[in-house]
Structure formats: structure tokens, C-alpha cells
Amino acid sequence: MAKTKSTIGYFAGSIAWGTISKLLGAGIKFVTIPALLAHFGKENYGLLTLAIATNAYMKLLDMGMNTGGIKFFSQWISSGKYDMIDRVARTNISFYLGVGLLNSFILIGVGTWGEGLFKLSPEQFSTFRYLLFILSAFSIINWITFVFNQLLVADEKIAFTQQIMALRSILGLSVVGITVAFKWSILEYFFADLVVSAGVIFPYYYLARKRRLIRSILPAFYWKDFSIVFKYGLAILAMSIFQFTATQSRPL
């Protein structure tokens, strides 16, 4: 009976905080987007959107690891295999470190040699280039954050992750307010906003370590243990690609 109440409480808390976080984020965007448009102008804000969209394609590099990580971490937490969790989690850091470096190199490459890929004036592309360079500087931290998010979700701490995301939205609103008040440039705003986003890693790592889900942020190389998650992630990726292909290629 106590376990049933605990389960109900977990789902209720997760749903409640998930809803609060999403509504808060949507409400803040409703206010900040017009403010940024008015401050930077339509063309500069468009460059910001284009840079974020370009980086969004890099999410394909996840290769289904997020789903696989949560699945296996959850199983190992239930069976008390904390040594296994630590080995795989820190090897996962090594994996995402590689992905983050690749992400950075791609963004730097696009910013350096990709002028012909976009219909931008030389002045616009110069700004766009620096936006990509700023994104590349945060790629590794953002990817590694996935590891701690996977651990916390697997440990049924979804409410905590949503609380942190709600706080991130509030801090993002503050950054917009400071940007408008002090007339920051688009590059200064973007850097500050990414600093706020990257800061999520600290509370995530703190709780994951406190819960004994990981011993250190230092990468490890237990590839044999990690291969279980990696193979499952690749299978998820393959199914997603096949499903997308089937949906897009069917006759009208």
C-alpha cells in the first residue's frame, strides 16, 4: 500500500512539475521573443534562430543513447548494481565527450567555410559565424549534461529536473531583461543565455553524486559494459529512421 502511494506521489509530482515547467517556459517565451525582436531587429533575431536550428541537427548524434541510458540505468538502480551504473555512466561521459567535440568541429567548420550554404550577406554571416562559435564552446558541457539527466530520470527524479528547468527559464528571463536594459549585443546575450543553460549541469551532477549514481565526473572507458546501452541505442535509432522513412515515402 505504501509503495502504491509512493508511486502515485511520484507520478503526480512529475506531471505537476512537468506542467509547471512547460507553462512557465511558454509564458516566458511569449514575453521574451517580442522583447528580443524589438531589441535586435527581425534580421538579427533571425540569425539567432538560424544558429539554434543549425545546432539542433546535431541532436542526431545522440544515436538513441538517451533512451537506452534511462532504460538500463533504471534496471540497474532497481537491482542495486551501483558499480555498474558508475562504470557505464562515466563511460557515457567519454562517449558524449566525443560527440561534443564532433559537434564543436562541425559548427566551427560551418562557421568557417559554410558561407555558401546560407543566403546571408557578408555582414550577416560574420555575426552568424560568431554565434556558431559560441555554440561550439558549450557543446561538450551540454552533451555531458545528458548523462546526469539520464541518471536522475532513471532514479525517478523527474520532478527535480523539471524544477531546475523552471529555474533555468526564470534566469533566462533575467538575461533578456539585462540585455534590453544594458543594450547588450546579440553575441553578449547569446553567450549569457548559454552560460545559464550550461549551469544546469551543476545541480544535476550534485544530486546524481549524492544519490550514489556516479562517483566522479571524470570519464571512464568500460566499453564492454557500455556496449549494452550503445547497441540498444543504435537499435532505437534504426527503428526511428525506418519509421520516418516509411511514413515519408508512403503514397498520398
SULPEUR-V236102 format. One record per pair of residues at least 24 apart in sequence whose C-alpha atoms are under 6 Angstrom apart, sorted by the first residue. I is the first residue (numbers start at 1). J is the second residue. If there is no record, write none. Layout:
i-><I I>
j-><J J>
This chain:
i-><14 14 17 17 18 21 21 25 47 63 63 64 64 64 64 65 68 68 68 70 70 73 74 86 88 90 90 91 91 91 91 93 93 94 96 96 97 100 100 100 104 104 107 107 108 145 148 148>
j-><158 159 159 162 162 162 166 169 128 234 237 233 234 236 237 233 229 232 233 150 154 154 154 214 226 219 220 219 220 221 222 144 219 219 143 144 140 139 140 143 136 139 132 136 133 201 204 205>
